[in-house]
Amino acid sequence: MLQFFVDVILRTVDLALIAVALSCVYSLIRFPNIALVQYATAGALIALGLQTLGLPLYLAIVLSCVITGLMAVVLSVLIFEKLLDTSPPLAMVGSLAVSMIFTAVFLVTVGPRPKRFDLEIMAPVRWAGVSITPMQLVSVGLTMGAILLFALLLFRTGLGRSMRATSTNRVLAEATGIPTRKVINGVIVLSGILAALGGISISLKGEMGAQLGFDLLLPIFAAAILGGLGNALGAALGAFTIALAETFVTNVNFGWVVSQDFYFLPASFATIVSFGLLVLILLFRPHGLLVSEVKRV
């Protein structure tokens, strides 16, 4: 049971930062940016490239996050904002096209084969029947620390208050003197940093590849919608719920259902769970578990 809980936490940290980034951007510009999942892949691959050039891993991670954040705001200004001026659905289709371009670029530049960070091989930590590697512990700490800092930024700083005010009513926020243009660009940079950090966190535990973004797309959107699309911290709760469902389906012995001693569903069923939960959410709780908007008549 304890190993099951650890597996849920490890899957949660795979999804949480990118889901938070997606919801954070949606709260301000009101369209789901599909290309954001590719920022996770870009962040991991840039960090790998910088490490290959001889930079220490921690410095490669920091520079990669900064580069990805700046790339996110450049794409937003040059492409997504112009598409949004036409219509949000067009912007969403445009973000899908940008996402596909990212995948093609990754395939051409780094190839289809999985890549790994150059890390020291260390034995897993074993305690009370639980096995966890040092890099998995680093990944958990990295994700939890980033979410904690984001929460402090959101609720304990002037920028956070400006973010919440702009999200609630951009016109009123501008009328009160809040520089909404700078706030939105700052949030987009922050979303790119969080997504890159999420991709790096995943890659520290295993492999990275050109398809990483598309593999994450469905569970990330399911987590963000479940938590209340636009509610950044709710997305972390959504990530935990998706991780719990996926881990349950792929780790529980269903032998009693098919009259066998052992019968475990393949890992590919995790995607089916994400899709099923997404459909149920949209049918019965379209605003998610935590409603992020207050509507007044």
N, C-alpha and C positions, 0 to 999 in steps of 0.2 A: 504493500500500500504506500509506503514512504517513497519507494522508487517511482511509483505512478505519479505521486505529487511532484516529485523532482522533474519528471518528464513533462508534466503540464507546465511547470515554470519555465523550462528550457524552450518549449514551443511558444509560450507567451512572449518571451523576450525576442523571438524571431519576428513577431508581428507587431509588437507594441509601438516601437518608435516610428515605424513607417505609417501605421494607422493613425497615430497622434499627429504626424506631419500632414497627412491627408485631410483630417478633420480640421486642423488649424487653418489651412489654406481655404478650405470650403467655407469656414465661418466668416471669412472676409470677402471673398470674391464669388461665392455662390456657384461654383461649378466643380464637379469632381475631376481632378486632373489625373488622368490615367497615366500620363508620362511620369508622374512622381515616383512610381515603383521602380522606374529605370534609374532614378537618381541613386537608389540603393546599390544597384549594380555598378553604376559609374563610380560611386564612392569607394566601393571595394576594389575595383580594378585600378583606379588612380592610386590608391594607397599601395597596392601591390607593385605598381610600376615605380612609385617613388622608393619603395623598399629595395627593389631590384637595382635602382640607381645608386644605392648605398646609404640611404637615409635610415636612421633608427626608426623602428616601427612606430613608436609613439609620435615622433615628428611627422612621419608619413601619414598617420591617421589625422592629425590636426590639419595639415596642409590639404589633405584630400577633402575634409569636411568644408574647409573655407572655399576651395575651388568649386566644389559642388554647389554650395550655397550661392556663390556668385553666378554660376551657370544657370541656376534656377531662376534668379531674378532677370537675367538677360533674356532667357527664353520667354518669360512672362511678359516682359515689356515689348519684345519684338514680335511675338506670335500670339500668345493667349489673350492679351488685352485687346488686340485688334479684332480677334475672332469674337470675343465677348461683346464688343460693340455691335456686332451683327446679331448674335443670339447665343445663349448658353449651350443649347444642343450642338451648334456648329463648333463651339470651343471644345466641347467634349470629343467630338469626332476628330477635330484637329489634334487634340492631345493623344488620341489613339494612334494617329498617323505619326506623330513625333515619337511615340513609344516604339513603333515598328522601325522607324529610322534608327533609333538608338540600338535596337537589337541587331540590325544589319551592320551598323558600324562596329559593334562589339565582335560580331562574327568575323568581320574582315580584319580587324586589328589584332585581336587576341586568339581567334580561332574557336572552334567548337569544343575543344577539350577543356575539362575542368582545371582550374588553377588553385594553388594553395599558397598561403603566406609561408615564408621561411621562418619556422618556429622550432624552438627546442622541443624535442620529444620528451615528454614527462609522463610518469606513471599516473594512472587515475587514483583519485582519493577514494578510499572505501571506508564506510562507516555505517553501522546498523543495517547492513544489507544493501546500502545505496552505493552506487558507483558513479563518480562524476569526475571529469577531467579538469585540470587547472584552467584551461582555456574556456571551458564552460562556466566556471566560476567567474572568470574575468568578464565574460559576456553578460552574465547576470548583473554583476556589479556595475558595468558600463551602462546598461539599460536603465537600471533602477536609479543610478546617479543622475543620468540625463533627464529622466522623467521628474525627479525631485527638483532639479534645478529649473526645469521648465515650469513646474507648478509654482515655485517661488517667484519666478519672473512674472507669471501671469497674475498672481494675487498679492504680491508684495512690492511691486515696483510701479513707477509712473508709466513706463512703457506698457506694462501689463494692463493697467487701467485704460490706457489709450486703445489697446487692442480690443478690450471688451466693449468699450464705448463705440468704437468703429464697427465692430461686429453687430452690435445691437441696432444702431441707427447712424449710418455714415453721414447723412446730411446734417443731422443734429450735432454730430461730433465735429464736423467742419465748422458749423456755426459757433461752437464754443471755443474755437481756436486750436483744435487738435490737428496736426499736420497729417491727415489721413493718407496722403500719397506716400509719405515716408514710413508711416506705420505699416502699410500694406507691403511695401518693398522689404521692410525689415522682417515681417512675418514670412514672406516668401524665402528670404535668405535663411531664416531659422528653419523652415520646413526642409529646405535642401540639406542643411547640416544634420537635422535629425534623421532624414532618410538615408544619407550617406553613412551616418553612424550606425543605423540599423543594418545596412548591408555589410558593413565591416564587422559588426558584432556576429552576424550569421557566419561570415567567412572565417572568422577566427576559430570557430568550432569545427569547420570542415572545409568544403570546397566552394569555389565561386565559379560562375560561368556566364555565358552570354544570355542564357535563358532564366537566370535567377529572377529577374523582374517579372516575367510572365508567370513563373511558378508561384510567385507571391501575390499576384494580382487578385485572384478570387478571395483567398482568406483575408487579405488586407481590407478589401471593400466590405466583406461580410463583417469584419470586426468594427470598422468605422461606422457602418450603418447600424449595427447592433447597439453600439454605444451612444448613438444619436449623432448623425452626421452633422458636423459643426461643433460638437462638444468634444474638445481635444482630449480632456482627461477621461471622458466617457469611453473614448476609443481604446484606452488601456484596459478598461473593464470588458469591452467587447473582445479584445484580443485574448484575455484570459478565458472567456466563455467559449470562444472558438477553439482554443487550445485544449480546453477540458473535453469538449465533444470529440475532437479529432483523436486525442490520446485514448479516450475511452473506447472508441470504435476499433482502433488498431492494436490495443493492448489487452483487451478482454477476451477470454476464452469462450467462444460461442459453440463449443462442442455439444452442449446440452440441446442446442437447437437442431442440430443435424445428427444427433445420436452417435457422436464420436467422442473419444477421450479429449482430443485437442483439435480445435479449429479456430485459427486466427485469420481475420480479414487482412488482405494485403494493404501495404501503405498507401496505395493509390486510392483507397476508399476514403482517405482523409479529405481529398478534394470533393468527393461526393457529399460528405458531411457539410463542408463549407457551403457548397451550392444549395443543399437542402435547407440549411439554416437561413441562408440569405433569402430564399423564396418565402419561407415561413415568416421571417421578419417583415418583408415587404407586404405580405398579406395581412398579418394580424397586428403588427406594431411598426408601421412604416416610419414613425419618428424615432424609433429605437427605444432602448430601456430608459435612457435619460433624455428627456425632451430638452433641446437646447434653446428653443425660441419661445417667447411669450407673445401671444397674439392678442391684440386689444381691438375691440369694436368701437 
